[in-house]
Amino acid sequence: NAQEFIEEATILKKEILEEFASVEPGFQINIENSTSSDKAISEADSKKVILTLKALHNGVYRMSPDVADLVEASNNVARVELKGGELKILNLTRSSVDSSKYSTAEQLKSVAELAGMNVVFSGSYPGWKPKPGSEIVQLMEKIYTEKFNEKPHVVACHAGLECGIIGANYPEMEMVSFGPTIRGAHSPDEKANIPSAQKFWSFLKDILANIPQK
């Protein structure tokens, strides 16, 4: 009965929206009658898909043992697509340590293969393991403190950066990612703070002037 389903789904929708209200204020769930003539998947396949989605790890997989409060590896069950009789479950797995990333990916693969699904890995990029006490970090902290009369806020973040690709080719290179203040990155609303760009440029010149020759 379609009406009974809509009523039950509406109750569930309310519970989910209340649960995630503080962390996902823009989260939306739409329940609509379908006019599609496409056939629905079988009850058995529906159950298999739902159980697989429940079993796939979603969220933090491992915290860094070296940097406090830093996520080392995680997985995001990003999107579920059903089109033309084919189901796709897309995941984004990332880690600052490649071996940890592959361990996460293999766990996800095991879950999917137990459900009889085919698994394809694609779009992988190298991790970048932070080295907070490296020589370049210490040098930059010293220059910043002397130049701006305040200590810099040095952090490691759980994100994909070009430094991982560079580091894979030059494993002994010390690297720091820094730049001007940017808001709304990778969106139509992206903005750069001009005064911070001037500060960044002045800082960069002093760093280059003080990097010891190897």
Secondary structure, DSSP 8 states (H G I E B T S, - for coil): -HHHHHHHHHHHHHHHHHHTTTT-TT----------------HHHHHHHHHHHHHS--EEEEE-SSSTT-EEEEEEEEEEEEETTEEEEEEEEEESSHHHHHHHHHHHHHHHHHTT---------------TT-HHHHHHHHHHHHHHSS-------SS--HHHHHHHH-TT-------S-EESTTSTT-EE-HHHHHHHHHHHHHHHHH----
